[in-house]
Amino acid sequence: MAILQPVETAPAPFRQEPITQEEGRAMFRAALSLFAKWGVTDEQAAILTDMPVRSFRRWKADGPGRISRDGLARLSNLMGIHKALRILFQEPQRGYSWVKANNTAFEGASALDVMLGGELTDLMRVRRYLDAERGGW
């Protein structure tokens, strides 16, 4: 006869731990790969990461320097967008191409068009939309 064991179902208390620079560098490398798969230009990638094109290209070639808190938040949102797309689309290429497809949720603009608004909140808008679509709210 099986014995039932109590399972803790209460969520763990929230602990805000900042993203480390090492984690940020890993996310930057992942973002470079993601930008290539999305077909994003260096100029567009610089907008998404909120840095001058020249700095972006230097980081792309040599690795990132110190990543600001805003930069870490941008990279985190980009990774969240990628994760949501991988959950929503079984075929990875469909997720990569979705970023540039016109979308009624964005009044006919693409997710990339929204993100290229340049604000952190533009990245967050796309991420929130995808999280809601995948049921992750």
GUDRENLUM-368628 format. One line per field, with one value per residue: x negated, y, z of N, C-alpha, C in turn; residue number from 1. Coordinates in nm, 2 decimals, decimal comma. Each point is the difference from the previous one (the first is absolute). Example, Ala and Ser with C-alpha at 12.3 -4.5 7.8 and 13.67 -1.06 7.14 Angstrom:
% GUDRENLUM-368628
n.px = -1,32/0,04
n.py = -0,57/0,11
n.pz = 0,78/-0,07
ca.px = 0,09/-0,09
ca.py = 0,12/0,11
ca.pz = 0,00/0,00
c.px = -0,09/0,08
c.py = 0,12/0,11
c.pz = 0,00/0,08
resi = 1/2
***
This chain:
% GUDRENLUM-368628
n.px = -0,08/0,03/-0,10/0,10/-0,08/0,00/0,06/-0,11/0,11/-0,03/0,01/-0,12/-0,04/0,04/-0,11/-0,01/-0,06/-0,09/0,01/-0,09/-0,12/-0,03/0,12/-0,03/-0,13/0,04/0,08/-0,11/-0,08/0,09/0,01/-0,14/0,01/0,08/-0,08/-0,10/0,06/0,01/-0,13/-0,04/0,00/-0,13/0,05/0,07/-0,10/-0,06/0,11/0,01/-0,13/0,06/-0,07/-0,10/0,02/-0,08/0,06/0,12/-0,06/-0,04/0,11/0,06/-0,10/0,00/0,13/0,10/0,01/0,00/0,10/0,06/0,06/0,01/-0,13/-0,02/0,08/-0,07/-0,11/0,04/0,05/-0,11/-0,06/0,08/-0,02/-0,13/0,00/0,08/-0,08/-0,10/0,07/0,02/-0,12/0,05/0,02/-0,13/-0,01/0,11/-0,06/-0,11/0,08/0,06/-0,12/-0,02/0,09/0,08/0,05/0,12/-0,07/-0,08/0,13/-0,03/-0,06/-0,13/-0,02/-0,07/0,11/0,07/-0,09/0,01/0,11/-0,08/0,12/-0,04/0,09/-0,07/-0,12/0,03/0,04/-0,10/-0,08/0,06/0,01/-0,12/-0,03/0,08/-0,06/-0,11/0,08/-0,10/0,11
n.py = -0,12/0,10/0,07/0,08/0,08/0,08/0,08/0,08/0,06/0,05/0,10/-0,02/0,06/0,12/-0,03/0,13/-0,08/0,10/0,03/-0,10/0,06/-0,11/0,00/0,13/-0,03/-0,10/0,09/0,08/-0,10/-0,03/0,13/0,00/-0,12/0,05/0,11/-0,09/-0,08/0,11/0,00/0,03/0,12/0,04/0,08/-0,10/-0,08/0,11/0,01/-0,13/0,02/0,10/-0,02/0,08/0,01/0,10/0,03/-0,01/0,05/0,09/0,00/0,01/0,08/0,08/0,00/-0,01/0,13/0,10/-0,09/0,10/0,05/0,11/-0,01/-0,03/0,10/0,07/-0,05/0,02/0,12/0,02/-0,04/0,08/0,09/-0,03/-0,01/0,11/0,05/-0,05/0,05/0,12/-0,01/-0,11/0,07/-0,01/-0,04/-0,06/-0,04/-0,04/-0,05/-0,05/0,01/-0,03/-0,09/0,05/0,07/-0,05/-0,08/0,03/0,00/-0,12/0,05/-0,02/-0,11/-0,02/0,04/-0,07/-0,11/0,04/0,01/-0,10/0,00/-0,01/0,09/0,03/-0,04/0,07/0,09/-0,03/0,00/0,10/0,05/-0,03/0,05/0,09/0,01/-0,02/0,09/0,08/0,06
n.pz = 0,00/-0,09/0,05/0,03/-0,07/0,10/-0,09/0,01/0,01/0,12/-0,07/-0,04/0,11/-0,06/-0,07/0,01/-0,09/0,00/-0,13/0,01/0,01/0,07/0,07/0,02/0,02/0,07/0,05/0,01/0,03/0,08/0,03/-0,01/0,05/0,10/0,01/-0,01/0,09/0,07/-0,05/0,13/-0,05/-0,02/-0,09/-0,04/0,00/-0,05/-0,08/-0,03/-0,01/-0,06/-0,12/-0,01/-0,12/0,01/0,11/-0,06/-0,11/0,09/0,06/-0,12/-0,03/0,11/0,00/0,08/0,02/0,09/0,03/-0,04/0,10/-0,07/-0,03/0,13/0,03/-0,09/0,04/0,12/-0,04/-0,07/0,11/0,07/-0,09/0,00/0,13/0,01/-0,09/0,07/0,10/-0,06/-0,05/-0,04/-0,11/0,05/-0,13/0,03/0,11/-0,07/-0,09/0,10/0,05/-0,13/0,03/-0,08/0,10/0,00/0,09/-0,10/-0,03/-0,04/0,10/-0,03/0,07/-0,11/-0,07/0,09/0,00/-0,13/0,08/0,05/0,06/0,12/0,01/-0,11/0,06/0,11/-0,09/-0,08/0,10/0,05/-0,13/-0,03/0,11/-0,03/-0,12/0,07/0,06/-0,02/-0,01
ca.px = 0,08/-0,08/0,02/0,00/-0,09/0,04/-0,08/0,00/0,06/-0,01/-0,11/-0,11/0,01/-0,08/-0,13/-0,05/-0,14/-0,03/-0,07/-0,14/-0,06/-0,03/0,12/0,02/-0,08/0,06/0,12/-0,04/-0,04/0,13/0,07/-0,06/0,04/0,14/0,01/-0,03/0,12/0,11/-0,03/-0,01/-0,12/-0,07/0,07/0,12/-0,04/-0,05/0,12/0,05/-0,08/-0,02/-0,14/-0,04/-0,04/-0,14/-0,02/0,05/-0,09/-0,12/0,04/0,02/-0,13/-0,09/0,08/0,06/-0,06/0,09/0,13/0,08/0,12/0,10/-0,04/0,03/0,15/0,03/-0,04/0,09/0,13/-0,03/0,00/0,14/0,07/-0,05/0,06/0,14/0,01/-0,03/0,11/0,12/-0,02/-0,08/-0,10/-0,07/0,00/0,13/-0,02/-0,09/0,06/0,12/-0,05/0,01/0,13/0,10/0,08/0,12/-0,01/-0,08/0,06/-0,06/-0,15/-0,06/-0,06/-0,13/0,03/0,03/-0,12/-0,09/0,04/-0,12/0,02/0,01/0,14/0,04/-0,04/0,09/0,14/0,00/-0,02/0,13/0,09/-0,03/0,03/0,14/0,04/-0,04/0,06/-0,10/0,03
ca.py = 0,12/0,12/0,10/0,14/0,09/0,14/0,07/0,14/0,07/0,15/0,06/0,05/0,15/0,06/0,06/0,07/-0,01/0,05/-0,08/0,03/0,04/-0,12/-0,04/0,10/-0,04/-0,12/0,04/0,08/-0,10/-0,07/0,10/0,01/-0,11/0,03/0,11/-0,06/-0,08/0,10/0,08/0,13/0,07/0,05/0,13/-0,04/-0,06/0,11/0,06/-0,10/-0,01/0,14/0,05/0,05/-0,11/-0,02/-0,08/-0,14/-0,07/-0,03/-0,10/-0,12/-0,06/-0,02/-0,04/0,12/0,06/0,00/0,02/0,08/-0,06/0,01/-0,09/-0,13/-0,01/-0,02/-0,13/-0,09/0,00/-0,07/-0,15/-0,04/0,00/-0,12/-0,11/-0,01/-0,04/-0,14/-0,07/0,01/-0,06/-0,13/0,02/0,13/0,10/0,08/0,11/0,10/0,08/0,07/0,13/0,10/-0,01/0,10/-0,06/0,09/0,04/0,12/0,09/-0,03/0,01/-0,12/0,00/0,07/0,14/0,04/0,00/0,10/0,13/0,04/0,01/-0,12/-0,03/-0,06/-0,14/-0,06/-0,02/-0,12/-0,11/-0,02/-0,06/-0,14/-0,07/-0,01/-0,10/-0,14/-0,03/0,02/0,11
ca.pz = 0,00/-0,01/0,11/-0,06/0,07/-0,02/-0,10/0,02/-0,12/0,01/-0,08/0,08/0,00/-0,10/0,04/-0,12/-0,01/-0,13/-0,09/0,01/-0,13/-0,07/-0,06/-0,10/-0,11/-0,07/-0,07/-0,12/-0,10/-0,05/-0,08/-0,13/-0,08/-0,03/-0,10/-0,13/-0,04/-0,04/-0,11/0,04/-0,04/0,12/0,04/0,08/0,13/0,08/0,06/0,09/0,12/0,04/0,00/-0,13/-0,10/0,01/0,12/-0,02/-0,08/0,08/0,10/-0,08/-0,04/0,11/0,12/0,06/0,12/0,11/-0,05/0,09/0,05/-0,11/-0,10/0,05/-0,02/-0,15/-0,04/0,07/-0,08/-0,12/0,03/0,03/-0,13/-0,07/0,07/-0,03/-0,14/-0,01/0,06/-0,09/-0,14/0,00/-0,10/0,03/-0,11/0,01/0,11/-0,04/-0,10/0,06/0,05/-0,10/-0,06/0,04/0,10/0,04/0,14/0,00/-0,10/-0,13/0,01/0,05/0,13/-0,01/-0,01/0,13/0,08/-0,06/0,06/0,07/0,14/0,07/0,01/-0,13/0,01/0,09/-0,06/-0,08/0,09/0,07/-0,10/-0,02/0,13/0,01/-0,11/0,04/0,13/0,11/0,09
c.px = -0,09/0,03/-0,01/-0,10/0,05/-0,10/0,02/0,05/-0,01/-0,12/-0,11/0,00/-0,09/-0,13/-0,06/-0,15/-0,04/-0,07/-0,14/-0,06/-0,04/0,12/0,04/-0,08/0,05/0,13/-0,03/-0,04/0,12/0,07/-0,06/0,05/0,15/0,02/-0,03/0,12/0,12/-0,03/-0,01/-0,14/-0,07/0,06/0,13/-0,04/-0,05/0,12/0,06/-0,08/-0,04/-0,14/-0,04/-0,04/-0,15/-0,03/0,05/-0,09/-0,13/0,03/0,02/-0,13/-0,08/0,06/0,04/-0,09/0,10/0,14/0,09/0,13/0,11/-0,04/0,03/0,15/0,04/-0,04/0,09/0,13/-0,02/0,00/0,14/0,08/-0,04/0,06/0,14/0,03/-0,03/0,11/0,12/-0,01/-0,09/-0,12/-0,07/0,00/0,13/-0,01/-0,09/0,06/0,12/-0,04/0,02/0,14/0,09/0,10/0,11/-0,01/-0,08/0,04/-0,06/-0,15/-0,05/-0,06/-0,14/0,02/0,03/-0,12/-0,10/0,04/-0,12/0,01/0,00/0,15/0,05/-0,03/0,10/0,14/0,00/-0,01/0,14/0,10/-0,03/0,02/0,15/0,05/-0,03/0,06/-0,09/0,03/0,03
c.py = 0,12/0,09/0,14/0,08/0,15/0,07/0,15/0,07/0,15/0,05/0,05/0,15/0,06/0,06/0,06/-0,01/0,05/-0,10/0,03/0,04/-0,13/-0,05/0,10/-0,03/-0,12/0,04/0,08/-0,10/-0,07/0,10/0,01/-0,12/0,02/0,10/-0,06/-0,08/0,09/0,08/0,15/0,06/0,05/0,13/-0,03/-0,06/0,10/0,07/-0,09/0,00/0,14/0,05/0,05/-0,12/-0,04/-0,08/-0,14/-0,08/-0,04/-0,11/-0,13/-0,07/-0,04/-0,06/0,13/0,05/-0,01/0,03/0,07/-0,08/0,00/-0,11/-0,15/-0,03/-0,02/-0,14/-0,11/-0,01/-0,07/-0,15/-0,05/-0,01/-0,13/-0,12/-0,02/-0,05/-0,15/-0,09/0,00/-0,07/-0,12/0,01/0,13/0,11/0,08/0,11/0,11/0,09/0,08/0,15/0,11/0,00/0,11/-0,07/0,09/0,04/0,13/0,10/-0,02/0,01/-0,14/0,02/0,08/0,15/0,06/0,02/0,11/0,14/0,05/0,00/-0,15/-0,05/-0,06/-0,15/-0,07/-0,02/-0,12/-0,12/-0,03/-0,06/-0,15/-0,09/-0,02/-0,11/-0,14/-0,04/0,01/0,12/-0,04
c.pz = 0,00/0,11/-0,07/0,08/-0,03/-0,10/0,03/-0,13/0,00/-0,08/0,09/0,01/-0,10/0,06/-0,12/0,00/-0,14/-0,09/0,00/-0,14/-0,08/-0,08/-0,12/-0,13/-0,07/-0,07/-0,12/-0,11/-0,06/-0,08/-0,13/-0,09/-0,04/-0,11/-0,14/-0,05/-0,04/-0,12/0,03/-0,03/0,13/0,04/0,08/0,13/0,10/0,07/0,11/0,13/0,05/0,02/-0,14/-0,09/0,02/0,13/-0,02/-0,08/0,07/0,10/-0,08/-0,03/0,12/0,13/0,07/0,12/0,11/-0,05/0,11/0,05/-0,11/-0,11/0,04/-0,01/-0,14/-0,04/0,06/-0,08/-0,13/0,01/0,03/-0,13/-0,08/0,07/-0,04/-0,15/-0,01/0,06/-0,10/-0,13/0,01/-0,10/0,03/-0,10/0,00/0,10/-0,04/-0,11/0,06/0,04/-0,11/-0,07/0,05/0,10/0,04/0,14/0,01/-0,10/-0,14/0,00/0,04/0,14/0,00/-0,02/0,13/0,08/-0,04/0,04/0,09/0,15/0,06/0,01/-0,14/0,00/0,10/-0,05/-0,08/0,09/0,07/-0,09/-0,01/0,13/0,01/-0,10/0,04/0,13/0,12/0,09/0,13
resi = 1/2/3/4/5/6/7/8/9/10/11/12/13/14/15/16/17/18/19/20/21/22/23/24/25/26/27/28/29/30/31/32/33/34/35/36/37/38/39/40/41/42/43/44/45/46/47/48/49/50/51/52/53/54/55/56/57/58/59/60/61/62/63/64/65/66/67/68/69/70/71/72/73/74/75/76/77/78/79/80/81/82/83/84/85/86/87/88/89/90/91/92/93/94/95/96/97/98/99/100/101/102/103/104/105/106/107/108/109/110/111/112/113/114/115/116/117/118/119/120/121/122/123/124/125/126/127/128/129/130/131/132/133/134/135/136/137
***
